[in-house]
Amino acid sequence: MSMNNHSFSSRDFVHVPASLAAGEVTGTLLHERVRKPTLDAFSDARKHEVHVVDLPCRSISMTFGALRPLQGSGLHRHNYESVIYIISGAGFSMVGETLVSWTAGDAIYIPVWRWHKHVNTSEDAEATYIACENTPLLQALGVALREEAS
């Protein structure tokens, strides 16, 4: 099921326009206070604080995440690409068998379907990040997958 309840098949090929017009944006252009306490079950499933940036993007998503001192995320994989910008803190990510050390100002890439987890190595400071992913695009196609390690 797609996010906007549209379902397309090959019979819709005849409806592809020859030109595009700028459409109306449905939804807000601003998400205030992204880090306000919400989606506890969403964060719990990911084993660290995660907040979805709720804007009307159709092909990319953005989340804000935080790892408490010495906290790690759960080991997981997904079939969407992730680019993660480290806002504050220091730590590492295991991406497959590769250890990727990071600190504030760095950006890391998570390839599709690669097992990975993120760890804050500080004993007293939070690590925060912004993750951008092509999840909505894959959800619209009905092929988005995410798996948590047991």
C-alpha positions in Angstrom: 0.0 0.0 0.0 1.4 3.4 -0.9 1.5 6.3 1.5 -1.2 8.3 -0.4 -3.4 5.4 -1.2 -2.6 5.5 -4.9 -2.0 2.3 -6.7 -0.5 2.3 -10.2 -0.1 -0.4 -12.8 0.9 -0.7 -16.4 -2.6 0.4 -17.5 -1.8 3.8 -16.1 1.0 4.4 -18.6 -1.4 6.2 -21.0 -2.0 8.8 -18.3 1.7 9.9 -18.1 1.7 13.6 -19.1 4.0 15.2 -21.6 4.7 18.1 -19.3 4.7 18.9 -15.6 3.2 21.8 -13.7 4.1 22.8 -10.2 1.5 21.4 -8.0 0.1 22.6 -4.7 2.0 21.4 -1.7 -0.3 19.4 0.5 0.8 19.9 4.1 2.9 22.3 6.0 6.3 23.7 5.0 7.5 23.8 8.6 7.8 21.2 11.4 8.3 23.0 14.6 10.1 21.5 17.6 11.1 18.2 15.9 12.5 16.9 19.1 9.4 17.2 21.2 8.4 14.0 23.0 6.5 11.9 20.5 6.5 8.4 19.0 7.8 6.6 22.0 7.0 3.2 20.4 8.9 4.3 17.3 12.0 5.2 19.4 11.6 2.0 21.5 11.6 -0.2 18.4 14.9 1.4 17.3 16.5 1.3 20.8 17.2 5.0 20.9 15.5 8.4 20.5 14.3 9.0 17.0 11.9 11.7 15.7 10.4 11.8 12.2 10.5 15.1 10.5 6.9 15.5 9.4 7.0 17.4 6.1 5.2 16.6 2.8 8.2 15.1 1.0 7.3 12.3 -1.4 10.7 10.7 -2.1 12.9 11.4 0.9 12.5 11.3 4.6 14.4 12.9 7.5 14.7 11.9 11.1 16.4 13.4 14.1 18.1 10.9 16.4 19.9 11.0 19.7 22.0 8.4 21.5 22.5 8.9 25.2 26.1 8.5 26.6 27.4 5.0 25.8 24.1 4.0 24.1 23.9 2.1 20.9 21.1 1.6 18.5 19.8 -1.9 17.6 21.4 -3.8 14.8 19.2 -3.5 11.8 19.1 -3.3 8.0 16.8 -1.8 5.4 16.6 -1.6 1.6 16.6 2.2 1.5 19.8 4.3 1.4 20.7 6.5 4.4 22.9 9.5 4.6 23.5 10.5 8.3 25.0 13.9 9.4 26.4 14.0 12.9 25.3 17.1 14.7 27.0 16.5 18.0 29.0 13.9 19.9 31.3 11.2 18.8 31.1 7.4 18.3 31.1 4.8 15.6 28.9 2.8 13.3 29.3 -0.8 12.4 28.3 -1.0 8.7 28.6 -4.7 7.8 32.1 -5.6 9.0 33.4 -2.1 8.7 33.9 0.2 11.7 33.2 3.8 10.8 34.3 6.3 13.5 32.5 9.6 13.4 32.3 13.0 15.2 30.3 16.1 15.0 30.4 17.5 11.4 30.9 14.2 9.7 28.5 12.5 7.4 28.2 8.7 6.9 26.5 6.6 4.2 24.6 3.4 4.9 24.2 1.2 1.8 21.0 -0.7 1.1 20.4 -4.0 3.0 23.6 -3.7 5.0 23.5 -4.7 8.7 24.5 -1.7 10.8 24.3 -0.1 14.2 25.4 3.2 15.8 27.1 3.7 19.1 27.8 6.8 21.2 31.3 6.4 22.8 31.0 9.4 25.1 30.5 8.7 28.8 28.9 12.1 29.4 27.6 13.7 26.2 24.7 12.9 23.9 25.3 12.2 20.2 22.8 13.7 17.8 22.2 13.2 14.1 20.0 13.9 11.1 19.3 10.9 8.8 18.0 11.4 5.3 16.6 8.4 3.4 14.7 7.5 0.3 12.1 5.5 2.3 9.0 7.3 1.0 10.0 6.5 -2.6 10.2 2.8 -1.8 7.0 2.9 0.3 5.2 4.4 -2.7 6.4 1.5 -4.8 5.4 -0.9 -2.1 8.9 -2.4 -1.6 10.3 -0.7 1.5 11.8 -3.2 4.0 13.4 -2.9 7.4 14.6 -5.8 9.6 15.8 -5.7 13.2 18.3 -8.4 14.3 17.0 -10.7 17.0 
